[in-house]
Amino acid sequence: MEEISQYQDVIVVSTMDFVNQYAFKLLGALAILIIGFFVANKAGNFVSTQVKKRYSDNQALVDFLVSITKIIIKVIIIVAAIGQAGVETTSFIAMLGSAGLAIGLALQGSLANVAGGALILTLRPFRKGELIDAQGHLGVVHDIGLFATTVITPHRRHVFIPNGALAGGVIKNYTREGFVRCDIPIGISYGADIKLAREVLLGLVKDDKRINQEPEKPVVWVTNLGDSSVDLQLRVHISVNDYWNVLFETTEAAKLAFDEAGIEIPFPQRVVHMQKSED
């Protein structure tokens, strides 16, 4: 009985030592996790409020920054909780860094797209609904994601452009100024009256309400003396939404108006001179 009593005393002492050594550490780690995650959510809300003050119409950027803020704080909290629980954090941090490096190398293309998406969302070279020309694709921006941007081409095709390549390339934004210049080329024969042709072309757009008078009134220039034609170009400023209609309708109207005015629109032709050989 005495041996059993001594054995029970040893168990009680060991249990108390375990409680004193580990239980309070585990409770402290749990408290760090609970308080830390609460702080992370509060920090995310604070970042959301501050970013919305400046980028109120850019919800994608708000969500991205809030997510990054929460992830960074939570990683720090988890490491602190593990350290509080008695685990050696030096080796854990080294292992975490190695895992992060391996994941970064494996996903470097995706990470480049995420970085490009963050850059686009911050600098905003274009917005949703704007007409852009980038990476060889012309279309209206449909969606700006973290990995890719979706544009809808005039052929109603959805094109997904990786943000890494998009952010590092040339982007032409046709909507940002509120209008674009439409260049309408048309050729006339060398024998035609250039002044009359200019008057006819300007008359076509004189009363067109879609044509802007700013920053420049409609004008017709001689752009080239070709092999078989004098190349003219009618330049007008219009809104982006009217571009294709104005281009196609004015081109057709110019052909009909030139026919009525007797102005010839030439087609490529070749003159062959033959010389009679002497016997």
C-alpha positions as CSV (number, residue, x, y, z in Angstrom):
1,M,0.0,0.0,0.0
2,E,2.8,2.3,0.8
3,E,4.4,1.7,-2.6
4,I,1.0,2.5,-4.3
5,S,0.7,5.7,-2.3
6,Q,4.2,6.8,-3.3
7,Y,3.4,6.0,-7.0
8,Q,0.2,8.1,-6.8
9,D,2.2,10.9,-5.3
10,V,4.7,10.7,-8.2
11,I,1.8,10.9,-10.7
12,V,0.3,13.9,-9.0
13,V,3.6,15.7,-8.9
14,S,4.3,14.9,-12.6
15,T,0.8,16.0,-13.5
16,M,1.3,19.3,-11.7
17,D,4.6,19.8,-13.3
18,F,3.1,19.2,-16.7
19,V,0.3,21.6,-16.0
20,N,2.7,24.3,-14.7
21,Q,5.1,23.7,-17.7
22,Y,2.7,23.3,-20.6
23,A,-0.9,24.0,-19.8
24,F,-0.4,27.6,-19.1
25,K,1.8,28.0,-22.2
26,L,-1.0,26.4,-24.3
27,L,-3.5,28.7,-22.8
28,G,-1.3,31.6,-23.5
29,A,-0.8,30.5,-27.1
30,L,-4.6,30.1,-27.5
31,A,-5.1,33.6,-26.1
32,I,-2.6,35.0,-28.5
33,L,-4.4,33.3,-31.4
34,I,-7.8,34.6,-30.3
35,I,-6.7,38.1,-29.6
36,G,-4.4,38.2,-32.7
37,F,-7.1,37.0,-35.1
38,F,-9.4,39.6,-33.6
39,V,-6.8,42.3,-34.2
40,A,-6.2,41.0,-37.8
41,N,-9.9,41.4,-38.6
42,K,-9.9,44.9,-37.1
43,A,-6.8,45.8,-39.0
44,G,-8.4,44.6,-42.2
45,N,-11.5,46.7,-41.6
46,F,-9.2,49.7,-40.9
47,V,-7.3,49.2,-44.2
48,S,-10.6,48.8,-46.1
49,T,-11.9,52.1,-44.7
50,Q,-8.8,54.0,-45.5
51,V,-8.3,52.6,-49.0
52,K,-12.0,53.2,-49.9
53,K,-11.5,56.9,-49.1
54,R,-9.1,57.1,-52.0
55,Y,-10.2,54.3,-54.3
56,S,-13.9,54.2,-53.6
57,D,-14.7,52.7,-57.0
58,N,-11.9,50.1,-56.9
59,Q,-13.3,47.2,-54.9
60,A,-10.8,44.8,-56.3
61,L,-7.9,46.8,-54.9
62,V,-9.6,47.1,-51.5
63,D,-10.2,43.3,-51.3
64,F,-6.6,42.6,-52.3
65,L,-5.0,44.9,-49.7
66,V,-7.3,43.7,-47.0
67,S,-6.5,40.1,-47.7
68,I,-2.7,40.8,-47.8
69,T,-3.0,42.7,-44.4
70,K,-4.9,39.9,-42.7
71,I,-2.6,37.2,-44.0
72,I,0.6,39.0,-42.9
73,I,-0.8,39.7,-39.4
74,K,-2.1,36.1,-39.0
75,V,1.2,34.6,-40.0
76,I,3.0,36.7,-37.3
77,I,0.3,35.8,-34.7
78,I,0.7,32.0,-35.5
79,V,4.5,32.2,-35.2
80,A,4.1,34.1,-31.9
81,A,1.6,31.5,-30.6
82,I,3.9,28.6,-31.5
83,G,6.7,30.3,-29.7
84,Q,4.5,30.8,-26.6
85,A,3.6,27.1,-26.7
86,G,7.3,26.3,-26.2
87,V,8.2,25.3,-29.8
88,E,11.5,26.6,-31.1
89,T,10.5,29.2,-33.6
90,T,13.9,29.7,-35.2
91,S,13.8,26.3,-37.0
92,F,10.1,26.9,-37.7
93,I,10.7,30.2,-39.3
94,A,13.6,28.7,-41.3
95,M,11.3,25.9,-42.5
96,L,8.6,28.4,-43.3
97,G,11.1,30.5,-45.3
98,S,12.3,27.5,-47.2
99,A,8.7,26.5,-48.0
100,G,7.9,30.0,-49.1
101,L,11.0,30.1,-51.4
102,A,10.0,26.7,-52.9
103,I,6.4,27.8,-53.5
104,G,7.6,31.1,-54.9
105,L,9.9,29.4,-57.4
106,A,7.2,27.0,-58.4
107,L,4.6,29.7,-58.8
108,Q,6.8,32.5,-60.0
109,G,4.6,33.0,-63.1
110,S,1.4,33.3,-61.0
111,L,3.1,35.5,-58.5
112,A,4.2,37.8,-61.3
113,N,0.6,38.0,-62.4
114,V,-0.5,38.8,-58.9
115,A,2.2,41.6,-58.7
116,G,1.0,42.9,-62.1
117,G,-2.6,42.8,-60.9
118,A,-1.7,44.8,-57.8
119,L,0.2,47.3,-59.9
120,I,-2.7,47.7,-62.4
121,L,-5.2,48.1,-59.5
122,T,-3.0,50.8,-57.9
123,L,-1.8,52.8,-60.9
124,R,-5.1,52.3,-62.8
125,P,-3.9,52.7,-66.4
126,F,-7.4,51.6,-67.4
127,R,-10.7,51.0,-65.7
128,K,-13.6,48.6,-66.3
129,G,-15.6,49.6,-69.3
130,E,-12.7,51.4,-71.1
131,L,-11.5,50.6,-74.6
132,I,-7.8,49.5,-74.6
133,D,-5.3,48.0,-77.0
134,A,-2.8,45.8,-75.2
135,Q,-0.7,42.7,-76.0
136,G,-2.1,42.8,-79.5
137,H,-5.8,42.7,-78.4
138,L,-8.3,45.6,-78.9
139,G,-11.3,45.5,-76.6
140,V,-13.4,46.8,-73.8
141,V,-12.2,45.9,-70.3
142,H,-14.8,43.5,-68.8
143,D,-13.0,42.5,-65.5
144,I,-9.8,43.3,-63.7
145,G,-8.7,40.3,-61.6
146,L,-5.5,39.6,-59.6
147,F,-4.2,37.1,-62.1
148,A,-5.7,38.2,-65.4
149,T,-7.7,41.0,-67.1
150,T,-10.6,40.2,-69.3
151,V,-11.4,42.3,-72.4
152,I,-14.2,41.8,-74.9
153,T,-13.1,42.4,-78.5
154,P,-15.3,43.9,-81.2
155,H,-15.9,40.3,-82.4
156,R,-17.5,39.6,-78.9
157,R,-14.7,37.3,-77.9
158,H,-13.5,37.2,-74.3
159,V,-9.7,37.5,-74.1
160,F,-7.9,36.8,-70.9
161,I,-4.6,38.7,-70.7
162,P,-2.2,37.7,-67.8
163,N,-1.6,40.7,-65.6
164,G,2.2,40.2,-65.5
165,A,2.6,40.7,-69.2
166,L,-0.1,43.4,-69.3
167,A,1.5,45.5,-66.6
168,G,4.9,45.2,-68.3
169,G,3.7,46.0,-71.8
170,V,2.4,49.0,-73.7
171,I,-1.2,49.8,-73.0
172,K,-3.2,52.1,-75.3
173,N,-6.3,53.6,-73.6
174,Y,-8.8,55.1,-76.1
175,T,-11.4,56.1,-73.6
176,R,-9.5,58.1,-71.0
177,E,-9.6,61.4,-73.0
178,G,-13.3,61.0,-73.7
179,F,-12.9,61.1,-77.4
180,V,-10.7,59.6,-80.2
181,R,-9.6,60.8,-83.6
182,C,-11.1,58.8,-86.5
183,D,-8.9,58.8,-89.7
184,I,-10.9,58.0,-92.8
185,P,-8.6,57.3,-95.8
186,I,-9.8,57.6,-99.4
187,G,-8.0,58.0,-102.7
188,I,-8.8,60.1,-105.8
189,S,-7.3,60.1,-109.3
190,Y,-4.5,62.4,-110.2
191,G,-6.8,64.2,-112.6
192,A,-9.5,64.9,-109.9
193,D,-9.9,68.3,-108.2
194,I,-8.4,68.1,-104.7
195,K,-10.2,71.2,-103.5
196,L,-13.6,69.8,-104.7
197,A,-12.9,66.5,-103.0
198,R,-12.0,68.3,-99.8
199,E,-15.3,70.2,-99.9
200,V,-17.3,67.1,-100.5
201,L,-15.7,65.2,-97.6
202,L,-16.1,68.1,-95.2
203,G,-19.7,68.5,-96.3
204,L,-20.4,64.9,-95.3
205,V,-19.6,65.5,-91.7
206,K,-20.7,69.2,-91.4
207,D,-24.1,68.4,-89.9
208,D,-23.2,65.1,-88.2
209,K,-24.0,65.6,-84.5
210,R,-21.5,62.8,-83.6
211,I,-18.6,64.9,-84.8
212,N,-16.8,67.0,-82.2
213,Q,-15.4,70.4,-83.1
214,E,-12.9,70.2,-80.3
215,P,-9.9,69.9,-79.9
216,E,-9.8,70.2,-83.7
217,K,-12.4,70.8,-86.4
218,P,-12.8,68.2,-89.2
219,V,-10.0,68.5,-91.7
220,V,-8.9,66.8,-94.9
221,W,-5.2,66.3,-95.7
222,V,-3.2,64.9,-98.6
223,T,-1.2,62.2,-97.0
224,N,0.5,60.5,-99.9
225,L,1.0,60.6,-103.6
226,G,0.6,56.9,-104.5
227,D,1.3,55.0,-107.6
228,S,-2.2,55.5,-109.0
229,S,-4.0,57.8,-106.6
230,V,-3.7,60.9,-104.5
231,D,-4.4,59.7,-101.0
232,L,-6.6,61.9,-98.8
233,Q,-7.5,61.5,-95.2
234,L,-10.5,62.9,-93.4
235,R,-9.8,63.4,-89.7
236,V,-12.6,63.9,-87.2
237,H,-12.9,63.6,-83.4
238,I,-15.7,61.5,-82.0
239,S,-16.6,59.5,-78.9
240,V,-15.3,56.0,-78.6
241,N,-18.8,54.5,-78.9
242,D,-19.4,56.1,-82.3
243,Y,-16.0,55.1,-83.8
244,W,-17.0,52.2,-86.0
245,N,-20.3,53.6,-87.1
246,V,-18.7,56.9,-88.2
247,L,-15.8,55.1,-89.9
248,F,-18.0,52.7,-92.0
249,E,-20.9,55.1,-92.7
250,T,-18.7,58.0,-93.8
251,T,-16.6,55.8,-96.0
252,E,-19.7,54.6,-97.8
253,A,-21.1,58.1,-98.0
254,A,-17.8,59.4,-99.4
255,K,-17.9,56.9,-102.3
256,L,-21.5,57.8,-103.2
257,A,-20.8,61.6,-102.9
258,F,-17.7,61.3,-105.1
259,D,-19.7,59.4,-107.7
260,E,-22.3,62.2,-107.8
261,A,-19.6,64.9,-108.0
262,G,-17.8,63.1,-110.8
263,I,-14.6,62.5,-108.7
264,E,-12.9,59.3,-109.8
265,I,-11.7,56.8,-107.2
266,P,-9.0,55.0,-109.0
267,F,-8.0,51.3,-108.8
268,P,-4.4,50.1,-109.2
269,Q,-3.4,50.0,-112.9
270,R,-0.1,49.6,-114.8
271,V,0.9,51.3,-118.0
272,V,3.0,49.3,-120.3
273,H,5.1,51.0,-123.0
274,M,6.2,48.8,-125.9
275,Q,9.0,49.8,-128.2
276,K,9.3,48.4,-131.6
277,S,12.7,46.8,-132.2
278,E,14.6,47.6,-135.4
279,D,15.6,44.8,-137.6
